[in-house]
Amino acid sequence: MSREKQVLGLIKLSDYIKAYLAKEILPFGEENSELGLIIKKSEIENPWFTIENQRYALQQWAELLTKENLDQWLSNYQVSKTSKRVGLILAGNIPLVSLHDVISVVLSNHIPVIKMSSKDKSMLPFLLKKWKEFSEDAIEFDFVERLVDFDAVIATGSNNTARYLEFYFKNHLSIIRKNRTSVAVLKGDETEAELKLLANDIFRYFGLGCRNVTRVFIPEDYVIDRLFESFIDFQEIINHNKYANNYDYNRAVFLLNQDQFWDNNFVMLKEDQQLFSPLSVINFSRYSSIDEAENFLAENEKDIQCVVSNNDFVKGSVAFGEAQNPSLSTYADNVDTMKFLEII
């Protein structure tokens, strides 16, 4: 297969998405284009995939898939001389969360054998069909209900599922991904604009992604109200039925347990050392020394996808507002998928 044609196809796919997103949304729903209909269908199939969040995900991918970005990313890797069948067990927690895996497999000269998530059945197949069309049929992929004929596997699931997958694929080369989440470390002098960007890192995709912040470190004397004020742009989130159900349930549990929590009627803050928090809840803890936060990050490294902070405060951190905008060279669970695909 011609990688040149494949890359050109991705660039054309990016242009196709940009052209769609640039169109004005008509007063009565979206225009009846192919992509517009797929977006509507995806929201019907999975109410978490709102039109707004799907458009956001498409926008991020359209901006990533440029010739410059693709060339720079691919320059670090060798194309596999032998084409293998790579099984992909895809996640479906947020829109297009598994597109990176599929692109990586194809551009490594392999064939993705795709087991879709039941939560995300329409958008990815549509975009792959378009990519194939724009690439003049220079890509190949298979959709399957069950993996049977494959040489290696990349699978994403919960911690419980991962144990089963590790046993099932013990005789194959594999990447098995588990639950991860993200954290934020505040210095205390963040601007209002930075805190509003942090709100996007928390609430985008309803907080369902591994790059969503579920735990926040704040200085001892930090005023909690500053966080609530920065969240206000996302107050409409409570009007989403599934999110509201989670909020009502978790609030009832806190009240029954007589837990202390802070509430602004669409999200709750709870002082808690746990890394993972329930949907609609953000855990926070106060630190007297940044060493406390850094020690926690080191101890929980295997469960943390990214850290949001000022880079001069926490090394290796992601800037506020950038958690949901990873680059092509940013990998789930921080395992280099392309290096794995070089050696299979």
Secondary structure, DSSP 4 states (H G I P E B T S, - for coil): --HHHHHHHHHHHHHHHHHHHHSPPPSSSS---HHHHHHHHHHHH-TTS-HHHHHHHHHHHHHH--HHHHHHHHTTSPPPSS--EEEEE---SSTTTTHHHHHHHHHTT-EEEEE--TT--SHHHHHHHHHHHHTTT----EE-SS--S-SEEEEE--HHHHHHHHHHTTTSEEEEE---EEEEE--S---HHHHHHHHHHHHGGGG-STTSEEEEEEETT--THHHHHHHGGGGGGGGSHHHHHHHHHHHHHHHHTT---EE-SS-EEEE---SS--TTEEEEEEESSHHHHHHHHHHTGGGEEEEES-TTTSTTPBPTT-TT---TT--GGG--HHHHHHH-
